[in-house]
Amino acid sequence: MKKIFLLSGMLFAFSLHAQFSINIQTPAEFKEKDAILYTLNGSKDIIVSKEQNKNNSWVFKYPKNYSGMMKVYFPNTNNSVSFISENKNVSIKLETENNKIKNVIYQDEANELMNSIQESSQKKEMILPALAQIKEYYKDNTVFGKALVTEIANLSGSNTTDVSKYPFISYYNTNYAKFLSNNPAKKVSQEEVIDFFDKSNDMLESSSLIRPILVAFLNNGGNANVEQSVDKLLTKLKVETPRGQTVLSELIDIFDVYEMNDFKSKYLTLAKNLKCTITDRLASTLKSNANVEIGATFPNYKFQSAVNTTAQSIADVKADKKIVVFWSSTCSHCETELPKLLEKYNDIKSKNIQVIGLSLDSDKDAYNNKIKVFPWINDSELRGWNSSYADTYNIHATPSYFILDANNKIISKPNHVGDVLNYLNIK
């Protein structure tokens, strides 16, 4: 508690000399009290501060230089708004309906420009190919044909906006176009990607580009060369450096998402064996993985509003074994797998095995409709991927399963419902 107190004191002191401020305005009908400001490190949101509603607005004072992606999250209504910082004041007006954000109006110059560029890029990538196909069926001298030619020319034109005053906008769009665009001017080599990671300034960590570029980098190398590609990248970056550790953390998560377990094991072991000072970013990855290792005690979770139980937490649930499944009503794989668990539920229950479903839903009605047919313990924070257990239990995809013994030790981490039933010898 002492460390947290000192950090809060430092933030308060810094706020007296803020570098820039973020002002979020909402209608009076928006019933939210709190808002949390986040910055970005790779793909991880970093909490900066929390503010309360004052006259339908929230004002955050940021104490130092920051150029990159930011987010404000409203925890009680599960809304969020993303924006950029060019180390200058940010002003945003939200239009809401039934406590949900319906429209975001960026009122500062940098975010207006970034939003305009993003909308233009989306139209170019999504609409232009369709218009080009339609054009084949219309002659250029017809009214509709002429309109098509004009619109295609408009979308095909390069953006002439001068972004020299906006270092982050320039950085983001230049590198997105180079490494992630659907229509790159030329194929980027692995050496160019490695050089980019090695020589980029601090805006790389705050740009949200690290993970997608890493995925493209791995795909470019081919499955047979993943290890060689990763080792080459980490050697160049020097894995002990802050950037090296951030990239290593991202790679571990990527291997986890795509169930590349051998690679995950190798690079997680590398992270554990580092002799340098570990950054907060990598430390969080090590901790969330340690929480769910086989043989570890499953971190307890206090239920919010659980149904089909009187227990107050996972640890309070008494059973010879427990199946914990993380799922969501919007997950297509859950739609396939959970009915199979339901089909065998009586057999599961007869062996004194409890099923605990923790949902990463954000829509209360969708969640409640789904759990009507699930007779096991169900609970949700209704915060989607902002749920606390996403990090605590290292959840990157749904459904995710854990089997616990009577003492809440993790004894299996099945990949699919069939593996769950096989492990428990339920036919």
Buried (B, 14 or more C-beta within 10 A) or exposed (E): EEEEEEEEEEBEEBBEEBBBBBBBBBEEEBEBEBBBBBBBBBBBBBEBBBBEBEEBBBEBBBBEEBBBBBBBBBBEBBBBBBBBBBBBBBBBBBEBEEBEBEEBEBEBBBBEBBBEBBEBBEBBEEEBEEBEEEBEEBEEEEEEBEEBBEBBEEBEEEEEEEBEEBBBBBBBBEBBEBBBBEEEEEEBEBEEBBEBBEEBEEBBBBBBBBBEBBBBBBEBBEEEEBEEBBBBBBEBBEBBEBBBBBBBBBBBBBBBEBEBEEBBEBBBEBBEEBEEEBBEBBBBBBEBBEBBEEEEEBBEBEBEEBBBBEBEEBBEBEBEBBBBBBBBBBBEBBBEBBEBBBEBBEBBBEEEBBBBBBBBBBBEEBBBEBBEEBBBBBBBBBBBEBBEBBBBBBBBBBBBBBBBBEEBEBBBBBEBBEBBBEBBEBE
